[in-house]
Amino acid sequence: MNNQKKIVSFCIFVKQQLFMKLFLITIVLLGLGVAGIAIKIWAKKDGEFAGTCASQNPMLNKDGDACGFCGKTPEQYEDCAEPTHT
């Protein structure tokens, strides 16, 4: 009976160790992702990503809707003066 309690407590201990390892790996990977995005924003001029408007992408804008930021249609982006569309 005493050996069974030892085995059960050892199994619980092992499960806790595996959970902690998985939790730490998850936190590290999420931290690396956040750090990577932060470095990309920091490295970009003015912290802005160029061409982030979904209206520029013909795969996302199949109907040819106007941009919510500047109001131009996808055909009018060549003469758009907004810095985020360059």
C-alpha positions in Angstrom: 0.0 0.0 0.0 2.8 2.4 0.8 4.5 1.7 -2.5 1.4 2.5 -4.4 1.2 5.9 -2.7 4.8 6.6 -3.7 4.2 5.6 -7.3 1.1 7.8 -7.5 2.8 10.8 -5.9 5.8 10.3 -8.3 3.4 10.2 -11.3 1.8 13.5 -10.1 5.2 15.0 -9.7 6.2 14.0 -13.2 3.0 15.5 -14.7 3.6 18.7 -12.8 7.2 18.9 -14.2 6.0 18.3 -17.7 3.3 21.0 -17.3 5.8 23.5 -16.1 8.2 22.7 -19.0 5.4 23.2 -21.5 4.2 26.4 -19.8 7.8 27.8 -19.8 8.3 26.9 -23.5 5.0 28.5 -24.4 5.9 31.7 -22.5 9.4 31.9 -24.1 7.9 31.4 -27.6 5.3 34.1 -27.1 8.0 36.4 -25.7 10.1 35.8 -28.8 7.2 36.6 -31.1 6.4 39.8 -29.2 10.1 40.8 -29.2 10.3 40.1 -32.9 7.4 42.3 -33.7 8.7 45.1 -31.4 12.1 45.0 -33.1 10.5 45.2 -36.5 8.4 48.2 -35.5 11.5 49.8 -33.9 13.6 49.2 -37.0 11.1 50.6 -39.4 11.1 54.3 -40.2 8.5 56.1 -38.0 7.4 52.7 -36.7 4.9 52.2 -39.6 4.6 49.3 -41.9 4.4 50.3 -45.6 1.4 49.2 -47.6 -0.7 47.9 -44.7 -4.0 48.8 -46.2 -5.9 45.7 -47.2 -7.5 47.5 -50.1 -4.1 47.3 -51.9 -4.2 43.5 -51.9 -6.3 42.2 -54.8 -6.7 38.8 -53.0 -8.3 40.5 -49.9 -10.2 43.1 -51.8 -12.0 41.3 -54.6 -14.8 43.8 -54.9 -12.5 46.8 -55.4 -13.7 48.6 -52.3 -12.2 51.9 -51.3 -9.5 52.3 -48.6 -10.9 53.1 -45.2 -7.8 55.3 -44.5 -7.5 57.5 -47.5 -10.7 56.7 -49.5 -9.0 55.7 -52.7 -9.8 52.7 -54.8 -7.0 50.1 -55.6 -6.6 51.7 -59.1 -5.8 55.1 -57.6 -2.9 54.0 -55.3 -0.2 55.1 -57.8 -1.0 58.8 -57.1 -1.8 58.4 -53.4 0.2 60.9 -51.3 -0.4 59.1 -47.9 3.0 57.8 -46.5 1.5 54.6 -45.3 0.7 53.5 -48.9 4.2 54.0 -50.3 
